[in-house]
Structures are given as structure tokens and as C-alpha cells.
């Protein structure tokens, strides 16, 4: 069993003329993949060009029918099944037991750069998340990282921030060794991420108010004579 995709889904398969149907019905949802068969006179084997997939909610049905939560189309059955695994892992509470079919796909997200990341290693740790702002600039926020379905949360000392992964440029955390190294070269107000300090901007500071209240961000600014005295140039990026 692959650690990435989880346990095999208990599909019920129906083979009808011109239609291939895989169904997975539970107490909470009904998932299905439909392969529309194409007849080609010159092709001897069965041909399916696309596989449509959907997940319908049974907890709150719509007029007695599963309420469609997410749907799509894929060129292969394997890709369609991956979508089913990922979305059931994110849509439903882990306590219902469907995460065992999702594997790490429940923790995979596509960033604004198009890169897909598995964030399971960051859960419960202190992370820095760089967010793309509406004006095209970037802001880095830090806090304890958690995931909740399709969103991320960062808990700081005074607030809980909800972040959409599709707005994120990058995510990372620091080891204890790296934190100790930073303490040697940075002043005590350093947040541990980027060029962000846990202080308000003041006279002479080259930074600007950070995304998180009570922080100042120096991204793209000249060396700050208040917060960055003595730092090597390689740290001022």
C-alpha cells in the first residue's frame, strides 16, 4: 500500500454499454467516477477519453439527492481517483475514518506558484508562511501551523490567522539549531522568519508594518540601522 495514496477504495463497479461506473457510497457521501466509452471502428480495444468524477454529500442532501460538493474531469482513472482521495480527506472530519484512503493527499496543497507541497511535516510546528498580496508584494507571517480542510491556520501570540494555500508563495520552519544560530546574530525581537521583527515601526527603521499586528517587515528595504546592525549581507534578503 502506498503511503501517499492510502488504502484501496472499496469501489463498486458497473459495466454497461458505453458507460463505465465506479461508485463509493458511505454514510456521509457518495463518490463516483464515470468513464464515457468512445466507439472507434478502427480500434479493437475499449476506449475511454475522459473520466468524470464527483463527490456528493449525504449529511445534508439536496431534495433527497447527494449534494454535489466538488466535481471534475480527468484523462485517466488513476488521476480521477486521486482527486476523490484528496477531497474526501479534506472535506470530512478525520474522526470519520476516511483519511486512511487519502494518505498524504489530504495534506497536499497547490501554492500560487503552481508547486504542490505536502505540509504534514509542518503541522504543530512554528512556521513562516509567505503570502502573495493583492498589490503583488509578499508578506511573511509566522505562528503555530495547523490545517483545517482546504485552509491553513497560523496561531500567533494574539490572533489566529486563516490562510488560503492558493495565495501562498512558500512555507518553511526552522530547527532548534537554526533558532539558536539566529539568536546569536539577531536581536531579541527577531521573529525567526525573513526580516520580520516583533516590534512596531519607529523613527529610523527602514521596515513597514508587517502582516501580523505588532511586527515590522523589512523585505526589500535597505539594511535597518535599528534591527539589522552587524548582520551579514546574506541575511538581508
C-alpha positions as CSV (number, residue, x, y, z in Angstrom):
1,X,0.0,0.0,0.0
2,X,1.4,3.4,-1.0
3,X,1.9,5.8,1.9
4,X,0.9,8.6,-0.5
5,X,-2.5,7.3,-1.7
6,X,-3.6,5.3,1.3
7,X,-5.7,2.1,1.3
8,X,-7.6,0.8,-1.7
9,X,-11.0,2.5,-2.1
10,X,-13.9,-0.1,-2.0
11,X,-15.3,0.7,-5.4
12,X,-18.5,-0.9,-6.7
13,X,-18.0,-1.3,-10.5
14,X,-20.8,-1.3,-13.1
15,X,-20.1,-2.1,-16.7
16,X,-22.9,-1.0,-19.1
17,X,-22.8,-0.5,-22.9
18,X,-21.0,2.8,-23.5
19,X,-20.6,3.6,-19.8
20,X,-18.2,2.5,-17.0
21,X,-19.2,3.5,-13.5
22,X,-17.2,3.2,-10.2
23,X,-19.3,4.1,-7.0
24,X,-18.2,4.5,-3.4
25,X,-21.1,5.1,-1.1
26,X,-20.7,5.7,2.6
27,X,-22.9,7.0,5.4
28,X,-21.6,10.5,4.7
29,X,-21.0,10.8,1.0
30,X,-21.4,9.2,-2.4
31,X,-18.4,9.4,-4.7
32,X,-18.3,8.2,-8.3
33,X,-16.2,8.1,-11.4
34,X,-17.8,7.8,-14.8
35,X,-15.9,6.7,-17.9
36,X,-17.7,7.5,-21.1
37,X,-16.7,4.9,-23.7
38,X,-16.0,6.0,-27.2
39,X,-16.6,3.7,-30.2
40,X,-13.8,3.8,-32.8
41,X,-14.3,1.5,-35.8
42,X,-10.5,1.2,-36.3
43,X,-9.8,0.5,-32.6
44,X,-10.3,-3.1,-31.3
45,X,-10.0,-2.4,-27.6
46,X,-12.3,-0.3,-25.4
47,X,-11.5,3.4,-25.5
48,X,-12.4,5.9,-22.7
49,X,-11.3,9.5,-23.5
50,X,-12.2,11.1,-20.1
51,X,-13.3,10.2,-16.6
52,X,-15.8,12.5,-14.9
53,X,-15.7,12.4,-11.1
54,X,-17.8,13.9,-8.3
55,X,-18.4,13.8,-4.5
56,X,-21.9,14.3,-3.3
57,X,-22.7,15.0,0.4
58,X,-25.2,12.7,2.2
59,X,-25.1,14.5,5.5
60,X,-27.1,17.4,4.1
61,X,-28.6,16.1,0.9
62,X,-30.4,18.3,-1.6
63,X,-34.0,17.3,-2.3
64,X,-33.2,13.8,-1.3
65,X,-30.2,13.5,-3.6
66,X,-26.5,13.8,-2.8
67,X,-25.5,17.5,-2.8
68,X,-22.5,17.8,-5.1
69,X,-19.6,19.3,-3.2
70,X,-16.8,19.0,-5.8
71,X,-16.5,17.6,-9.3
72,X,-14.2,17.5,-12.3
73,X,-12.8,15.6,-15.3
74,X,-9.6,13.7,-15.7
75,X,-7.8,12.0,-18.6
76,X,-7.2,8.8,-16.6
77,X,-9.0,6.8,-14.0
78,X,-5.9,7.0,-11.7
79,X,-6.0,10.8,-11.8
80,X,-9.7,10.9,-11.1
81,X,-9.3,8.5,-8.2
82,X,-6.5,10.7,-6.7
83,X,-8.9,13.7,-6.7
84,X,-11.5,11.6,-4.9
85,X,-9.0,10.6,-2.3
86,X,-7.7,14.1,-1.8
87,X,-11.1,15.8,-1.5
88,X,-12.7,13.2,0.8
89,X,-9.7,13.6,3.1
90,X,-10.2,17.4,3.2
91,X,-14.0,17.6,3.2
92,X,-14.7,15.2,6.1
93,X,-13.6,15.1,9.7
94,X,-10.6,12.8,10.3
95,X,-12.6,11.1,13.1
96,X,-14.9,9.6,10.4
97,X,-12.1,7.4,9.2
98,X,-11.7,8.4,5.6
99,X,-8.2,9.7,5.9
100,X,-6.9,6.2,5.6
101,X,-7.9,6.3,2.0
102,X,-6.3,9.7,1.4
103,X,-2.9,9.1,2.8
104,X,-0.7,12.2,2.4
105,X,-3.0,13.6,-0.3
106,X,-5.2,15.1,2.5
107,X,-2.2,17.3,3.3
108,X,-1.2,18.2,-0.3
109,X,-1.9,21.8,-1.5
110,X,-1.0,23.7,-4.6
111,X,0.6,27.1,-4.0
112,X,0.2,30.2,-6.1
113,X,3.5,29.3,-7.8
114,X,1.9,26.0,-9.1
115,X,4.1,23.9,-6.8
116,X,2.3,21.2,-4.9
117,X,3.5,20.7,-1.3
118,X,2.8,18.1,1.4
119,X,2.6,20.1,4.6
120,X,2.1,17.2,7.1
121,X,5.7,17.7,8.4
122,X,4.8,21.3,9.4
123,X,1.7,20.6,11.4
124,X,2.1,21.6,15.1
125,X,5.4,23.4,14.5
126,X,6.2,27.1,14.3
127,X,6.3,28.1,10.6
128,X,6.8,31.1,8.4
129,X,4.3,31.4,5.5
130,X,4.9,33.9,2.7
131,X,1.7,35.2,1.2
132,X,1.2,37.0,-2.1
133,X,-0.7,40.2,-1.5
134,X,-3.3,41.8,-3.9
135,X,-0.7,44.5,-5.0
136,X,1.8,41.9,-6.0
137,X,4.0,42.3,-2.9
138,X,4.9,39.5,-0.5
139,X,4.3,39.3,3.3
140,X,5.7,36.7,5.6
141,X,3.7,35.7,8.8
142,X,4.7,33.2,11.4
143,X,3.0,31.2,14.1
144,X,2.0,27.6,15.0
145,X,0.8,25.9,11.9
146,X,-2.3,23.7,11.5
147,X,-4.6,22.6,8.6
148,X,-8.3,22.5,8.5
149,X,-9.7,21.1,5.3
150,X,-8.8,23.5,2.5
151,X,-7.3,26.2,4.7
152,X,-4.3,26.7,6.9
153,X,-4.2,28.5,10.3
154,X,-1.3,30.2,12.0
155,X,-1.7,30.9,15.7
156,X,0.3,33.9,17.0
157,X,0.5,35.3,20.5
158,X,-2.6,37.4,19.9
159,X,-4.6,36.1,17.0
160,X,-5.4,33.1,14.7
161,X,-4.8,33.8,11.0
162,X,-6.7,31.8,8.3
163,X,-4.7,31.4,5.1
164,X,-5.7,30.1,1.7
165,X,-2.9,27.9,0.3
166,X,-3.5,29.2,-3.2
167,X,-2.3,32.6,-2.0
168,X,0.9,31.2,-0.6
169,X,4.3,31.6,-2.2
170,X,6.3,29.4,0.2
171,X,6.2,27.8,3.7
172,X,9.0,26.7,5.9
173,X,10.1,26.2,9.5
174,X,13.3,26.3,11.5
175,X,15.1,23.6,13.5
176,X,16.2,24.3,17.1
177,X,19.8,24.5,15.9
178,X,18.9,27.2,13.4
179,X,16.9,29.1,16.1
180,X,20.0,29.2,18.3
181,X,22.2,30.4,15.5
182,X,19.7,33.2,14.7
183,X,19.7,34.3,18.4
184,X,23.4,34.8,18.1
185,X,23.2,37.1,15.1
186,X,19.8,38.8,15.6
187,X,18.4,40.9,18.3
188,X,15.9,39.5,20.8
189,X,12.8,40.8,18.8
190,X,13.6,38.7,15.8
191,X,10.6,36.6,14.8
192,X,12.6,33.8,13.3
193,X,11.4,34.3,9.7
194,X,12.7,36.5,6.9
195,X,13.4,40.1,8.0
196,X,10.5,40.3,10.4
197,X,10.8,41.7,13.9
198,X,8.3,41.7,16.8
199,X,8.2,45.5,17.2
200,X,6.3,48.4,15.9
201,X,8.0,50.6,13.2
202,X,9.7,53.6,14.7
203,X,11.9,56.6,13.8
204,X,14.9,55.5,11.7
205,X,13.5,52.0,11.0
206,X,13.5,51.1,7.3
207,X,10.8,48.5,7.6
208,X,7.0,48.7,7.3
209,X,4.1,47.3,9.4
210,X,4.0,43.5,9.0
211,X,1.1,41.3,8.1
212,X,0.8,40.3,11.8
213,X,-0.1,43.1,14.3
214,X,2.9,44.2,16.3
215,X,5.6,43.3,13.7
216,X,7.7,45.2,11.2
217,X,8.8,43.7,7.9
218,X,12.0,44.8,6.1
219,X,11.5,42.7,2.9
220,X,13.0,44.7,0.0
221,X,14.2,47.5,2.3
222,X,17.7,48.7,2.9
223,X,19.6,47.5,6.0
224,X,17.8,48.7,9.1
225,X,20.0,50.7,11.5
226,X,17.8,49.7,14.4
227,X,17.2,46.0,13.8
228,X,19.9,44.7,11.5
229,X,23.2,46.3,12.7
230,X,26.1,43.8,12.2
231,X,24.2,41.2,10.2
232,X,26.0,39.7,7.2
233,X,24.6,40.8,3.8
234,X,23.5,37.2,3.0
235,X,20.8,37.6,5.7
236,X,19.3,40.7,4.2
237,X,17.3,39.0,1.5
